């Protein structure tokens, strides 16, 4: 018996995708000791998610814009939310 599991890809904001963070969320990279690294902090500007509907497994990656205008990419497991959503993108 073979089982087929279909994966789906979604962009940030698409309905039904299990994103933990949303556009405009202020986030920071998490250091090895569990504290936020404020040198790698900013606002989420984009993201993609691969997931299996109905199973719960997923992997999301985000693009974060720092206050100095530079960007960094990060996996969902390595960031933490700093505050509530900020639609202006200001830190």
Secondary structure, 3 states (H helix, E strand, C coil): CCCCCCCEEEECCCCCCCCCCCCCCEEEEECCCCCEEEEEEEEEEEEEEEECCCCCCEEEEEEEECCCCCEEEEEHHHEEECCCCCCCCCC
